[in-house]
Amino acid sequence: MKIALIGYGKMGHMIEQIALERGHEIVCKIDVNNPEDFDSPAFASADVAIEFTNPTAAYGNYLKAFSHNVKVVSGSTGWMKDHKADVEALTAGGKQTLFWASNFSIGVAIFSAVNRYLAKIMNGFPQYDVELTETHHIHKLDAPSGTAITLAEEIVDNIDRKKTWKKGTTRWDDGRVDGSDEHNADELLVKSIRHEEVPGIHSISYDSEADKIVITHDAHSRKGFALGAVLAAEYTKDHTGLLTTSDLFKF
């Protein structure tokens, strides 16, 4: 398979390594220094472009790829608030193809399935209050993380006593605290911590007077995300429309 990389930072390099190990060809690498390569024959020859950039650039990158009918796999977060409806329209009926996920880790896909199942169980036990905490490296631009938002929405969908999720505090290594943890009883609080070079930790707790239940996914490195992105690209090559991890992982 021919793959183009959009964003050639730490994730881009790791995706390249895994893609080559799996027998794929990297035909184009686009970063901030060569955006003109979106219009190159090499980019247009790609079966799939894998995009890991930032919230402000992602949607524009999708449009550039779609203009050459190149399918996109993207792990960029923070763009859906403004552009979700636009992307849904562009991919309707398979006109264009975007595989988007807030997290491509196989472990997170399993964790997400456990999260949904546990929320369904806990819906019947109102004495437990649920809360979510995510921890990432200090360079991460958005808070809460896209993965935390996805997990929170899954909980809200399955627990009647929670109507929505609420962004709580973000705590930094230098002692700075942004935001507030004040929230209503029907809001799921999502807290953020920005600490050193942590790849990603997501913990969901159910606390009562009697006891506390906690489930956690702790990423050791970015390798799991990179492998998942390449697996998503392999899937996307033969599928169309707006895709996500529930299409790739059937559980």
C-alpha positions as CSV (number, residue, x, y, z in Angstrom):
1,M,0.0,0.0,0.0
2,K,1.2,3.5,-0.8
3,I,1.0,5.8,2.3
4,A,1.4,9.6,2.6
5,L,2.3,11.1,5.9
6,I,0.8,14.4,6.9
7,G,2.7,15.6,10.0
8,Y,6.2,14.2,10.5
9,G,6.9,14.7,14.2
10,K,7.4,11.9,16.7
11,M,4.2,10.1,15.7
12,G,4.9,10.5,12.0
13,H,8.3,8.9,12.4
14,M,6.9,6.0,14.4
15,I,4.1,5.4,11.9
16,E,6.7,5.4,9.1
17,Q,8.8,2.8,10.9
18,I,5.8,0.5,11.5
19,A,4.4,1.0,8.0
20,L,7.7,0.0,6.4
21,E,8.0,-3.0,8.7
22,R,4.6,-4.1,7.5
23,G,5.7,-3.9,3.9
24,H,4.1,-0.6,2.9
25,E,5.6,2.3,0.9
26,I,5.9,5.9,2.1
27,V,5.4,8.0,-1.0
28,C,5.2,11.5,0.5
29,K,5.9,13.2,3.8
30,I,4.3,16.6,4.4
31,D,5.2,18.8,7.3
32,V,5.1,22.6,8.0
33,N,8.1,23.2,5.7
34,N,6.6,21.7,2.5
35,P,2.8,22.2,2.3
36,E,3.1,22.6,-1.4
37,D,3.6,18.8,-1.7
38,F,-0.1,18.4,-1.2
39,D,-0.3,19.2,-4.9
40,S,2.5,16.8,-5.9
41,P,2.0,13.6,-8.1
42,A,3.6,11.6,-5.2
43,F,0.8,12.7,-2.8
44,A,-1.9,12.0,-5.3
45,S,-0.5,8.5,-5.8
46,A,-1.2,7.5,-2.2
47,D,-3.8,5.0,-1.3
48,V,-4.2,6.5,2.1
49,A,-2.8,9.6,3.9
50,I,-2.1,9.3,7.7
51,E,-2.6,12.6,9.4
52,F,-1.3,13.5,12.9
53,T,-1.0,17.3,13.3
54,N,-3.0,19.7,15.5
55,P,-6.5,21.0,16.0
56,T,-6.1,24.1,13.9
57,A,-4.5,22.4,10.9
58,A,-6.4,19.1,10.7
59,Y,-9.6,20.1,8.9
60,G,-7.7,22.0,6.2
61,N,-5.5,19.0,5.7
62,Y,-8.5,16.8,5.1
63,L,-9.8,19.2,2.5
64,K,-6.4,19.3,0.7
65,A,-6.3,15.5,0.7
66,F,-9.9,15.2,-0.5
67,S,-9.2,17.6,-3.4
68,H,-6.9,14.8,-4.8
69,N,-9.3,12.0,-3.8
70,V,-6.9,10.6,-1.3
71,K,-8.4,8.8,1.7
72,V,-7.4,10.0,5.1
73,V,-6.7,8.4,8.5
74,S,-6.5,11.0,11.2
75,G,-5.8,11.1,14.9
76,S,-5.8,14.8,15.3
77,T,-8.3,16.0,17.9
78,G,-10.0,19.3,18.8
79,W,-11.4,20.1,15.3
80,M,-14.8,18.4,15.6
81,K,-16.6,21.2,17.5
82,D,-16.3,23.5,14.4
83,H,-16.2,21.1,11.5
84,K,-18.0,17.8,12.4
85,A,-21.0,18.6,10.2
86,D,-18.8,19.6,7.3
87,V,-16.8,16.3,7.5
88,E,-20.0,14.3,7.7
89,A,-21.3,16.0,4.6
90,L,-18.1,15.5,2.7
91,T,-18.0,11.8,3.5
92,A,-21.7,11.1,3.1
93,G,-22.3,8.2,0.7
94,G,-18.6,7.5,0.4
95,K,-17.8,10.6,-1.6
96,Q,-14.7,11.1,0.4
97,T,-13.2,8.8,3.1
98,L,-12.0,9.8,6.6
99,F,-11.1,7.2,9.3
100,W,-11.0,9.3,12.4
101,A,-10.3,8.2,16.0
102,S,-9.3,10.1,19.1
103,N,-7.0,7.2,19.9
104,F,-5.8,4.4,17.7
105,S,-4.4,2.1,20.4
106,I,-5.7,-1.4,20.4
107,G,-5.6,-1.3,24.2
108,V,-7.7,1.8,24.2
109,A,-10.2,0.1,21.9
110,I,-10.5,-2.7,24.4
111,F,-10.6,-0.2,27.3
112,S,-13.4,1.6,25.5
113,A,-15.5,-1.6,25.2
114,V,-15.0,-2.3,28.9
115,N,-16.0,1.3,29.7
116,R,-19.3,1.0,27.8
117,Y,-20.0,-2.3,29.5
118,L,-19.2,-1.1,33.0
119,A,-21.3,2.1,32.5
120,K,-24.3,-0.1,31.6
121,I,-23.9,-2.1,34.8
122,M,-23.4,1.1,36.9
123,N,-26.5,2.6,35.5
124,G,-28.4,0.4,38.0
125,F,-26.3,1.6,41.0
126,P,-26.9,5.3,41.6
127,Q,-25.0,5.3,44.8
128,Y,-21.8,5.4,42.7
129,D,-20.7,8.8,41.3
130,V,-18.5,8.6,38.2
131,E,-15.5,10.8,37.3
132,L,-12.8,10.7,34.6
133,T,-9.2,11.9,34.8
134,E,-6.7,12.0,31.9
135,T,-3.0,12.7,32.1
136,H,-0.8,13.7,29.1
137,H,2.6,15.3,28.4
138,I,3.0,19.0,28.9
139,H,3.1,19.7,25.1
140,K,-0.5,18.6,24.5
141,L,-2.6,21.5,23.2
142,D,-6.1,20.5,24.0
143,A,-7.8,19.5,27.3
144,P,-9.6,17.3,27.9
145,S,-8.0,14.9,25.5
146,G,-10.0,13.6,22.6
147,T,-9.9,10.1,24.0
148,A,-11.3,11.4,27.4
149,I,-14.1,13.1,25.5
150,T,-14.9,9.9,23.6
151,L,-14.9,7.9,26.9
152,A,-17.0,10.5,28.6
153,E,-19.6,10.5,25.9
154,E,-19.8,6.7,26.1
155,I,-20.5,7.0,29.8
156,V,-23.2,9.6,29.3
157,D,-24.8,7.5,26.7
158,N,-25.2,4.6,29.1
159,I,-25.8,6.2,32.5
160,D,-29.2,7.9,32.9
161,R,-28.1,10.1,35.8
162,K,-25.5,11.9,33.7
163,K,-26.8,14.2,31.0
164,T,-23.5,15.6,29.8
165,W,-19.8,15.8,30.6
166,K,-18.1,18.9,32.1
167,K,-14.5,20.1,31.7
168,G,-12.9,20.3,35.1
169,T,-9.5,21.6,36.1
170,T,-6.2,21.2,34.2
171,R,-3.2,20.8,36.5
172,W,0.4,21.5,35.4
173,D,3.8,20.5,36.8
174,D,4.6,24.1,37.6
175,G,1.6,24.3,40.0
176,R,-0.7,26.1,37.7
177,V,-4.3,25.1,37.8
178,D,-6.8,26.2,35.0
179,G,-10.6,25.9,35.2
180,S,-12.8,24.7,38.0
181,D,-14.1,21.3,39.3
182,E,-17.5,22.8,40.1
183,H,-20.3,20.8,38.4
184,N,-23.9,19.7,38.8
185,A,-24.9,16.2,39.9
186,D,-26.0,15.3,36.3
187,E,-22.7,16.3,34.8
188,L,-19.7,13.9,34.4
189,L,-16.6,15.7,35.6
190,V,-13.5,15.3,33.3
191,K,-10.2,16.4,34.9
192,S,-6.9,16.9,33.1
193,I,-3.3,16.6,34.3
194,R,-0.3,17.8,32.2
195,H,2.8,16.0,33.5
196,E,6.3,15.6,32.0
197,E,6.3,13.3,28.9
198,V,3.4,11.0,29.7
199,P,2.0,9.4,26.5
200,G,-1.5,9.1,27.9
201,I,-3.3,7.8,31.0
202,H,-7.1,7.6,31.3
203,S,-8.8,6.6,34.5
204,I,-12.5,6.2,35.2
205,S,-13.6,5.9,38.8
206,Y,-16.9,5.0,40.4
207,D,-17.0,6.1,44.1
208,S,-19.5,5.4,46.8
209,E,-19.5,5.6,50.6
210,A,-18.8,1.8,50.7
211,D,-16.0,1.4,48.1
212,K,-14.5,2.6,44.9
213,I,-14.0,1.0,41.5
214,V,-11.3,2.3,39.1
215,I,-10.4,1.2,35.5
216,T,-7.3,2.6,33.9
217,H,-5.5,2.5,30.6
218,D,-1.8,3.5,30.8
219,A,0.1,3.9,27.5
220,H,3.8,3.0,27.8
221,S,4.7,4.7,24.5
222,R,3.3,6.0,21.3
223,K,4.0,2.7,19.6
224,G,0.5,1.4,20.2
225,F,-1.1,4.5,18.7
226,A,1.2,4.2,15.6
227,L,0.4,0.5,15.0
228,G,-3.3,1.2,15.3
229,A,-3.0,4.0,12.8
230,V,-1.3,1.7,10.2
231,L,-4.0,-1.0,10.9
232,A,-6.6,1.7,10.3
233,A,-5.0,2.7,7.0
234,E,-5.0,-1.0,5.9
235,Y,-8.7,-1.1,6.6
236,T,-9.4,2.3,5.0
237,K,-7.8,1.3,1.7
238,D,-10.8,-1.0,1.0
239,H,-13.6,1.0,2.7
240,T,-15.3,4.4,2.2
241,G,-17.1,7.1,4.1
242,L,-16.7,8.2,7.7
243,L,-15.0,5.4,9.6
244,T,-13.8,4.9,13.2
245,T,-12.4,2.2,15.5
246,S,-15.8,0.5,16.0
247,D,-15.6,-0.4,12.3
248,L,-12.1,-1.8,12.6
249,F,-12.5,-3.6,16.0
250,K,-15.7,-5.6,16.2
251,F,-16.3,-5.8,19.9
